[in-house]
């Protein structure tokens, strides 16, 4: 689970949550942890499945994936995003 859900307002969003102008949610992983998770996925034959809810967290994930490997590499992994 890369981020939370909008119910508890922890899904990482591009825009602040209504009534909380300084809060956009949060990621459960640091940039370093996310990179390590993706590097590990590249080294394994299994399909990668991630729970991603917020639009900003989805952006963050896709940017990290692009930095680590070209799109055909990820396509071959059949990455699965739940809710993303």
N, CA and C atoms as an extended XYZ file, in Angstrom:
252
Properties=species:S:1:pos:R:3:atomname:S:1:resname:S:1:resid:I:1 pbc="F F F"
N         0.845       -1.173        0.000 N   UNK     1
C         0.000        0.000        0.000 CA  UNK     1
C         0.887        1.231        0.000 C   UNK     1
N         0.878        1.921       -1.127 N   UNK     2
C         1.744        3.093       -1.231 CA  UNK     2
C         1.178        4.308       -0.517 C   UNK     2
N        -0.141        4.417       -0.459 N   UNK     3
C        -0.761        5.505        0.289 CA  UNK     3
C        -2.056        4.993        0.893 C   UNK     3
N        -2.763        5.882        1.579 N   UNK     4
C        -3.999        5.482        2.236 CA  UNK     4
C        -5.200        5.660        1.326 C   UNK     4
N        -6.334        5.953        1.922 N   UNK     5
C        -7.559        6.142        1.154 CA  UNK     5
C        -8.109        7.542        1.415 C   UNK     5
N        -9.015        8.007        0.567 N   UNK     6
C        -9.626        9.311        0.805 CA  UNK     6
C       -10.529        9.326        2.037 C   UNK     6
N       -10.968        8.177        2.479 N   UNK     7
C       -11.854        8.131        3.648 CA  UNK     7
C       -11.171        8.741        4.864 C   UNK     7
N        -9.923        8.340        5.110 N   UNK     8
C        -9.183        8.922        6.242 CA  UNK     8
C        -8.309       10.091        5.799 C   UNK     8
N        -8.446       10.481        4.546 N   UNK     9
C        -7.716       11.606        3.936 CA  UNK     9
C        -6.203       11.379        3.942 C   UNK     9
N        -5.800       10.139        3.678 N   UNK    10
C        -4.379        9.833        3.571 CA  UNK    10
C        -3.944        9.445        2.164 C   UNK    10
N        -4.861        9.384        1.208 N   UNK    11
C        -4.455        9.168       -0.182 CA  UNK    11
C        -3.727       10.438       -0.630 C   UNK    11
N        -2.544       10.280       -1.207 N   UNK    12
C        -1.744       11.445       -1.602 CA  UNK    12
C        -2.332       12.079       -2.858 C   UNK    12
N        -2.884       13.285       -2.701 N   UNK    13
C        -3.581       13.990       -3.766 CA  UNK    13
C        -2.772       15.182       -4.282 C   UNK    13
N        -3.050       15.576       -5.520 N   UNK    14
C        -2.429       16.775       -6.077 CA  UNK    14
C        -2.942       18.032       -5.391 C   UNK    14
N        -4.187       18.008       -4.996 N   UNK    15
C        -4.815       19.181       -4.366 CA  UNK    15
C        -5.145       18.866       -2.902 C   UNK    15
N        -5.191       19.884       -2.070 N   UNK    16
C        -5.529       19.655       -0.660 CA  UNK    16
C        -6.944       19.108       -0.484 C   UNK    16
N        -7.127       18.413        0.605 N   UNK    17
C        -8.447       17.910        0.956 CA  UNK    17
C        -9.348       19.073        1.361 C   UNK    17
N       -10.640       18.970        1.059 N   UNK    18
C       -11.580       20.025        1.459 CA  UNK    18
C       -11.547       20.251        2.967 C   UNK    18
N       -11.478       21.504        3.353 N   UNK    19
C       -11.449       21.849        4.767 CA  UNK    19
C       -10.081       21.707        5.411 C   UNK    19
N        -9.089       21.239        4.652 N   UNK    20
C        -7.725       21.084        5.189 CA  UNK    20
C        -6.737       21.644        4.161 C   UNK    20
N        -6.629       22.952        4.053 N   UNK    21
C        -5.858       23.573        2.971 CA  UNK    21
C        -4.373       23.211        2.938 C   UNK    21
N        -3.842       22.716        4.014 N   UNK    22
C        -2.421       22.358        4.051 CA  UNK    22
C        -2.187       20.848        3.928 C   UNK    22
N        -3.251       20.055        3.766 N   UNK    23
C        -3.112       18.598        3.799 CA  UNK    23
C        -3.519       17.976        2.470 C   UNK    23
N        -2.573       17.252        1.851 N   UNK    24
C        -2.815       16.547        0.591 CA  UNK    24
C        -2.722       15.038        0.757 C   UNK    24
N        -2.625       14.550        1.986 N   UNK    25
C        -2.418       13.130        2.232 CA  UNK    25
C        -0.943       12.833        2.358 C   UNK    25
N        -0.609       11.535        2.338 N   UNK    26
C         0.803       11.182        2.505 CA  UNK    26
C         1.103        9.841        1.854 C   UNK    26
N         2.344        9.673        1.546 N   UNK    27
C         2.819        8.392        1.043 CA  UNK    27
C         3.268        7.545        2.225 C   UNK    27
N         3.095        6.252        2.116 N   UNK    28
C         3.572        5.347        3.170 CA  UNK    28
C         5.054        5.010        3.019 C   UNK    28
N         5.650        5.334        1.870 N   UNK    29
C         7.057        5.017        1.611 CA  UNK    29
C         7.828        6.274        1.242 C   UNK    29
N         9.063        6.344        1.712 N   UNK    30
C         9.951        7.422        1.287 CA  UNK    30
C        10.365        7.183       -0.169 C   UNK    30
N        10.976        8.174       -0.788 N   UNK    31
C        11.477        7.997       -2.154 CA  UNK    31
C        12.471        6.843       -2.221 C   UNK    31
N        13.332        6.747       -1.222 N   UNK    32
C        14.319        5.664       -1.180 CA  UNK    32
C        13.632        4.307       -1.076 C   UNK    32
N        12.659        4.193       -0.196 N   UNK    33
C        11.944        2.927       -0.029 CA  UNK    33
C        11.196        2.539       -1.297 C   UNK    33
N        10.567        3.518       -1.948 N   UNK    34
C         9.861        3.235       -3.194 CA  UNK    34
C        10.833        2.747       -4.258 C   UNK    34
N        11.987        3.393       -4.368 N   UNK    35
C        13.000        2.957       -5.326 CA  UNK    35
C        13.484        1.545       -5.050 C   UNK    35
N        13.702        1.230       -3.789 N   UNK    36
C        14.144       -0.121       -3.419 CA  UNK    36
C        13.076       -1.159       -3.754 C   UNK    36
N        11.833       -0.836       -3.503 N   UNK    37
C        10.734       -1.746       -3.822 CA  UNK    37
C        10.682       -2.016       -5.317 C   UNK    37
N        10.809       -0.970       -6.124 N   UNK    38
C        10.759       -1.136       -7.577 CA  UNK    38
C        11.985       -1.879       -8.109 C   UNK    38
N        13.159       -1.605       -7.560 N   UNK    39
C        14.373       -2.334       -7.959 CA  UNK    39
C        14.207       -3.816       -7.661 C   UNK    39
N        13.653       -4.117       -6.503 N   UNK    40
C        13.419       -5.509       -6.132 CA  UNK    40
C        12.442       -6.173       -7.099 C   UNK    40
N        11.414       -5.448       -7.484 N   UNK    41
C        10.430       -5.992       -8.432 CA  UNK    41
C        11.062       -6.286       -9.779 C   UNK    41
N        11.987       -5.437      -10.209 N   UNK    42
C        12.659       -5.666      -11.491 CA  UNK    42
C        13.510       -6.934      -11.469 C   UNK    42
N        14.028       -7.279      -10.306 N   UNK    43
C        14.915       -8.435      -10.179 CA  UNK    43
C        14.163       -9.757      -10.023 C   UNK    43
N        12.862       -9.696       -9.837 N   UNK    44
C        12.074      -10.907       -9.587 CA  UNK    44
C        11.172      -11.224      -10.767 C   UNK    44
N        10.843      -12.482      -10.957 N   UNK    45
C         9.981      -12.858      -12.080 CA  UNK    45
C         8.487      -12.632      -11.822 C   UNK    45
N         8.102      -12.367      -10.580 N   UNK    46
C         6.691      -12.224      -10.256 CA  UNK    46
C         6.114      -10.889      -10.732 C   UNK    46
N         4.798      -10.907      -10.920 N   UNK    47
C         4.066       -9.686      -11.253 CA  UNK    47
C         4.081       -8.766      -10.041 C   UNK    47
N         4.253       -7.473      -10.289 N   UNK    48
C         4.212       -6.477       -9.222 CA  UNK    48
C         2.787       -5.960       -9.094 C   UNK    48
N         2.229       -6.000       -7.880 N   UNK    49
C         0.903       -5.460       -7.619 CA  UNK    49
C         1.017       -4.443       -6.492 C   UNK    49
N         0.471       -3.254       -6.727 N   UNK    50
C         0.554       -2.180       -5.744 CA  UNK    50
C        -0.816       -1.568       -5.507 C   UNK    50
N        -1.080       -1.185       -4.272 N   UNK    51
C        -2.290       -0.462       -3.911 CA  UNK    51
C        -1.937        1.022       -3.936 C   UNK    51
N        -2.518        1.730       -4.886 N   UNK    52
C        -2.238        3.161       -5.073 CA  UNK    52
C        -3.575        3.864       -5.250 C   UNK    52
N        -3.853        4.875       -4.449 N   UNK    53
C        -5.151        5.528       -4.514 CA  UNK    53
C        -5.059        6.958       -5.030 C   UNK    53
N        -4.237        7.763       -4.423 N   UNK    54
C        -4.184        9.183       -4.763 CA  UNK    54
C        -3.560        9.471       -6.118 C   UNK    54
N        -4.029       10.549       -6.760 N   UNK    55
C        -3.482       10.909       -8.061 CA  UNK    55
C        -2.020       11.344       -7.965 C   UNK    55
N        -1.645       12.024       -6.889 N   UNK    56
C        -0.236       12.421       -6.725 CA  UNK    56
C         0.651       11.210       -6.442 C   UNK    56
N         0.120       10.232       -5.729 N   UNK    57
C         0.903        9.013       -5.468 CA  UNK    57
C         1.071        8.210       -6.754 C   UNK    57
N         0.045        8.182       -7.584 N   UNK    58
C         0.148        7.500       -8.877 CA  UNK    58
C         1.207        8.183       -9.734 C   UNK    58
N         1.193        9.516       -9.778 N   UNK    59
C         2.224       10.270      -10.504 CA  UNK    59
C         3.618        9.928       -9.992 C   UNK    59
N         3.747        9.916       -8.679 N   UNK    60
C         5.040        9.636       -8.038 CA  UNK    60
C         5.549        8.250       -8.411 C   UNK    60
N         4.664        7.268       -8.375 N   UNK    61
C         5.034        5.902       -8.739 CA  UNK    61
C         5.475        5.819      -10.192 C   UNK    61
N         4.678        6.359      -11.098 N   UNK    62
C         5.013        6.271      -12.526 CA  UNK    62
C         6.313        7.002      -12.847 C   UNK    62
N         6.556        8.137      -12.193 N   UNK    63
C         7.829        8.852      -12.384 CA  UNK    63
C         9.006        7.999      -11.923 C   UNK    63
N         8.853        7.347      -10.767 N   UNK    64
C         9.926        6.484      -10.247 CA  UNK    64
C        10.171        5.305      -11.180 C   UNK    64
N         9.101        4.731      -11.702 N   UNK    65
C         9.246        3.609      -12.636 CA  UNK    65
C         9.988        4.051      -13.897 C   UNK    65
N         9.642        5.219      -14.428 N   UNK    66
C        10.309        5.730      -15.634 CA  UNK    66
C        11.803        5.950      -15.411 C   UNK    66
N        12.166        6.373      -14.205 N   UNK    67
C        13.589        6.609      -13.903 CA  UNK    67
C        14.378        5.301      -13.857 C   UNK    67
N        13.727        4.212      -13.479 N   UNK    68
C        14.436        2.943      -13.272 CA  UNK    68
C        14.514        2.041      -14.489 C   UNK    68
N        13.516        2.103      -15.353 N   UNK    69
C        13.504        1.177      -16.494 CA  UNK    69
C        12.586        1.720      -17.587 C   UNK    69
N        12.849        1.343      -18.833 N   UNK    70
C        11.976        1.786      -19.924 CA  UNK    70
C        10.605        1.104      -19.859 C   UNK    70
N         9.635        1.719      -20.510 N   UNK    71
C         8.255        1.222      -20.489 CA  UNK    71
C         8.129       -0.253      -20.901 C   UNK    71
N         8.846       -0.723      -21.946 N   UNK    72
C         8.703       -2.144      -22.309 CA  UNK    72
C         9.123       -3.107      -21.191 C   UNK    72
N        10.078       -2.702      -20.385 N   UNK    73
C        10.497       -3.542      -19.255 CA  UNK    73
C         9.358       -3.687      -18.258 C   UNK    73
N         8.713       -2.569      -17.941 N   UNK    74
C         7.593       -2.607      -17.003 CA  UNK    74
C         6.398       -3.335      -17.614 C   UNK    74
N         6.168       -3.140      -18.903 N   UNK    75
C         5.049       -3.830      -19.561 CA  UNK    75
C         5.220       -5.345      -19.456 C   UNK    75
N         6.432       -5.808      -19.595 N   UNK    76
C         6.699       -7.243      -19.492 CA  UNK    76
C         6.449       -7.758      -18.075 C   UNK    76
N         6.586       -6.892      -17.085 N   UNK    77
C         6.320       -7.277      -15.690 CA  UNK    77
C         4.823       -7.350      -15.392 C   UNK    77
N         3.992       -6.767      -16.286 N   UNK    78
C         2.542       -6.746      -16.092 CA  UNK    78
C         2.183       -6.124      -14.746 C   UNK    78
N         2.733       -4.953      -14.485 N   UNK    79
C         2.489       -4.244      -13.217 CA  UNK    79
C         0.985       -3.998      -13.066 C   UNK    79
N         0.498       -4.291      -11.874 N   UNK    80
C        -0.928       -4.140      -11.578 CA  UNK    80
C        -1.098       -3.090      -10.472 C   UNK    80
N        -1.884       -2.049      -10.788 N   UNK    81
C        -2.174       -1.003       -9.810 CA  UNK    81
C        -3.627       -1.136       -9.374 C   UNK    81
N        -3.838       -1.382       -8.108 N   UNK    82
C        -5.188       -1.427       -7.574 CA  UNK    82
C        -5.602       -0.015       -7.212 C   UNK    82
N        -6.695        0.431       -7.764 N   UNK    83
C        -7.308        1.735       -7.525 CA  UNK    83
C        -6.628        2.874       -8.239 C   UNK    83
N        -5.413        2.718       -8.723 N   UNK    84
C        -4.638        3.814       -9.315 CA  UNK    84
C        -5.240        4.402      -10.554 C   UNK    84
